[in-house]
Amino acid sequence: MTVRQKMVGEAGERQWAGSVAEFGVPYARAARELELKPRELLLAVQLGEVRTVADGPGGRRRVPREEVGRHRAQEGFPDALRTRLRTVGTAEGAELLGISRDRFARLARGGCFAPVNFYVNRYRAVVWRYLASELVEFAEQNPEMLRGPAPALLRAALEKHPDRRARGWRARRLAQLTAQAVDPWECAAVPAAVLGPEDLAQAVPDPVERARLRALRPLLVDPRPAGTAVGEVVEELVTATDRDEAEWYRYCLALALDRVREELPLTAPWPGPGVPGPGVPDAGVPAWAGAGARVPGVRVRAAAGPGAGAGAEGARWRRWWPWAGRAR
């Protein structure tokens, strides 16, 4: 590269960053102008309620000024936006649907609706949070699920997987991350993010490809110090441990890698983290500690449920099982 080419390239990047800085604002400022808490804004971005743009190639994301203005000009601001972002736990969700906590928990464990986020309390217990608007929609479309005996399909699902909440959250989060991936390598890194070291090594035997996927792996949650009690709980939640789920994501990864090898094959060693030797599984790097911490800004569609292709009964099942993951 000549000196002139380098200067032109640097000038182009400065021009891009300047244009974004002129029309975009950092998350902290956007949260204040939208009258949201920081975590509410992050949720809004993940759900596609608030659009973002990158601050230059590989840079941090910002909220365009016109996006802030659009929300502020909407009728009912800011209460209407806050209502769409309202999350509830088990007790509030049960009260909202007019059912007992036990029934709500059974529906949630069965995958009838997926959590939108979670936190780990001081007792290392996972507290799942759900979008209130999705719960209301579920109740309106499936009133029979709120009264009477549970359907046979739900009972069978619970017998096979007693708790699908983590599966549903992973499926939802990966759909969001896939929607914001910008090239085939980033798309392939998404399913790789939930595979454990052994599953990833089996799915991607080439250590150079594996190193690149590991470097591009997106964050599923905010990074936490490795080795902490909370970090251990989070690591379990972001990893697909059930065989059928892990096999599904290995299948997704294989399809994504086929596209990568056709469109963007590696022609030189990946200049990323150290490459392990052939046949040696990657070090146990927590999935939430990966690189590529971009926040999606695109609304995503629900993934197909396990009832796909099962006729009329399967169609009815899919109405209230949008996020249960796609087990093979």
Secondary structure, DSSP 8 states (H G I E B T S, - for coil): --HHHHHHHHHHHHHHHHHHHHHEE-HHHHHHHTT--HHHHHHHHHHTSS--EESSTT--EEEEHHHHHHHHHSTTTTHHHHHHT-EE-HHHHHHHHTS-HHHHHHHHHTTSS--SEEEE-TTS-EEEEEEHHHHHHHHHH-GGGGSSS--HHHHHHHHH-S--HHHHHHHHHHHHHHHH--SHHHHHHHHHTTS-HHHHHHH---HHHHHHHHHH---SS----TTSHHHHHHHHHTS--SHHHHHHHHHHHHHHHHHHHHHS---S---SS----TT-------GGG-S------S-------TTTTSHHHHHHHHHT-SSS----
